[in-house]
Amino acid sequence: MKPVTQADIARAAGVTTATVSMALRNHAAIPEATRARIRAVADRLGYRPDPQLSKLMSYMRARRPSAAATPLALLTFHDESSPWRSASFLRRLHSGILRAAAALGYRVEEFWTRQPGMDAARLSGVLRTRGIEGAIAMPFGHAPRGRLETDISEISCIGIGHSVSEPDVHRVAPDQFRAAMLAFERLRALGYRRIGFALNAVADERTAHQFLAAYLYHLHVVPREQRLPLLVLRTMEPPRFFAWMRACRPDAVACNQINPLNWLTAAGVKLPDELGFAVLDRSPGITTASGVDQQMEEVGAAAVEQLVGLIRRGDRGAPEHPRTVLIEPRWVDGDTTRKIEGGAPSGSPRPRGVSAGGDGPRRSRRPASGSRRRGSA
C-alpha cells in the first residue's frame, strides 16, 4: 500500500501542504481547531511520519545561514538583565546555550522578565508576535523556586534546574545529588573521615534539596562517630560558620559556596595540610580548590538540544509527563585536598586568630612565626 503523504492529508482537509506540515508540528501560527481537524484527518488516513524525511528536514534546518536563524527565547528572572555577566555558573550555562543553538541553526534572544513595564501578559504577546516557537527558562534570581507566569501553551519550553515549580515543564539540570555524593566519596577515598557539610539553604531549595538528600544518605552509611551535624544557613556568615567549625572539628569541609574557603584562608588555616575543603560548584578559572564541576556548559547545551527536539516534534505547552535530563558531574583535584597517609587527622585546627570563645576570624597581634596552630576548639 502506498504510504500516506502530507499532500494526501492536504487534499482531504482542503488546506495547503505547508499548513499540514505546520499543524502536525503543532505550530502556534495554525489555529488550534484547524490543527485538531488536520490531525484527525491524518489519523483517519493512517499517516505515519517518515523518519528519513524528518532527519533530512532537521539537517536542512541546522544548515540555515545564521542571519536567517530561527530565534529561541532565553527567559531570565534576575533583577538585572544578562545575569551571566556577574555569575560564573550562569556565564557557563549561557556559553553552552549559545554554542548548541548555533550548531543547530538557531539564535538566542534574551527576554528579561523583570524588566520595568514587563508583565506575563505582555511577554506572552511579544513571544507570539515575534513568532517564537521555543523558550528556555533560566534559574530564578529573585526566589529559589516559583511559578512561571509566562503563557507557554503555544510554545515549547525547557526549564534549567528546578526553579520552575509550576507549571510542570521538561527540564535539564546538573545531577546535584550525584555531585554531593561524589564529593563525599572522593574525600573519604583520600582518607578524610570527619567530613562536615556547610549548606546555603536558599541554594539548596533552588536545587530541590538534592545536596541535603545526599548528605543525609552520607550520614546513614558512615560510622556513628564520623557523623557531623549539618550546617544550614539562609545566609552563610563567618561567625556561625566558625562556631560550627569549633563545635564539630571536621577534618574536611564540603560546601556549595566558595565563601567559607576564603574565610578559612583569611583566618590562617593551612589548606590542605590542616584541613581539606571541597566546593560543590567548581568553575574553571574561578578557583583552584578541589571540588565538583557540575558541567554547566553541557547543561546549557543539553537544554537547547532538548528544546529543539520539542519544537520539531510539535510538543508545546505543559507536558502531561514531564521529563528531566540530568548531566553527570565530575570531580576535579585541586590544591585544597591531599591524600591522608595512615588515616585522617584527629580533628580540625582552630583557625589562626580565632579564640576558643570567638565567633569569627580575628588577626592575632603577634602570630608565632612559622608556627602551625592546632588545638581544641
Buried (B, 14 or more C-beta within 10 A) or exposed (E): EEEBBBEBBBEBBEBEBEBBBBBBBBBBEBEEEBBEBBBEBBEEBEBEEEEEEEEEBBEEBBEBEEEEBBBBBBBBBBEEEBBBEEBBBBBBBBBBBBBBBBEBBBBBEBBBBEEEEEEEEEBBEBBBEEEBBBBBBBBBBEEBBEEBEBBBEBBBBBBBBBBBBEBEBBBBBBBBBBBBBBBBEBBBEBBBBBBBBBBBBBBBBBBBBBBBBBBEBBBEEBEEEBBBEBBBBEEBEBEBBBBBBBEBBBBBBBBBBBBBBEBBBBBBBEBBEBBBBBBBBBBEEBBEBBBBBBBBBBBBBBBBBBBBBBBBBBBBBBBEEEEBBBBEBEBBEBEBBBEBEEEBBEBBBBBBBBEEEBBBBBEEEEEEEEEEBEEEB
